[in-house]
């Protein structure tokens, strides 16, 4: 009888552990999918700004600043939107009050930025940079939309995204379940850690973590999650112990 009880307990315990691991894997897949769709949703709006520029042979400064300002306010994570001229100098930038350091800055001052600009000019296609140290501090990346007027390169529409603010927004999913209570997340891009939630290293259940990867705009994103004690408290049953 004791052996039978032990086998039954082991079977129930294994089933519960498998269920918990499946839910953790589902969690990371959900957040990878959301990250992909969230970045993808930003591209069409910015692309339309670039297309209007090309169709009209340029955009008046005040109109550009107004359009760019609405995007920065509506989409968390944008540190700046700017027009960079054909000489790779930032001419117009939003928000103006927090970006004095980059106004009239030549983006060719650093190799990764210069290479991305040259790629956008040559390929005339959207380009995203690897992780960078932003001028205003922190880790982020640039998205470059090349502009063309009457067949001539006319600079780029530049979007500067800060990883911390953007990924805080991505992982704040209130209609799914309370991510801050049940999980902690970390994100790597092209092998470099760009984001880690507070409490990640303190979790003792690292072996229960899961990860998933996705390629976005030519870059390799890995999302990792670890469950918190609150997750186990909410998900575990007493059936095996009974």
Protein Blocks (a to p, Z undefined) as FASTA:
>chain_A
ZZmmmmmmmmmmmmmmmmmmmmmmmmmmmmmmmmmmmmmmmmmmmmmmmmmmmmnopaaf
klmmmmmmmmmmmmghiabdcdddfkopafbdcdfklmmmmgopafklpfklmmmmmmmm
mnopacdddddddfkgpjdddddddddeehiaebjadddddfklmmmmmmmcfklbgfkl
mpccdddeehiafbdcehklmpcklmmpccddddeehiacdddddddfklmmmmpccklm
ZZ
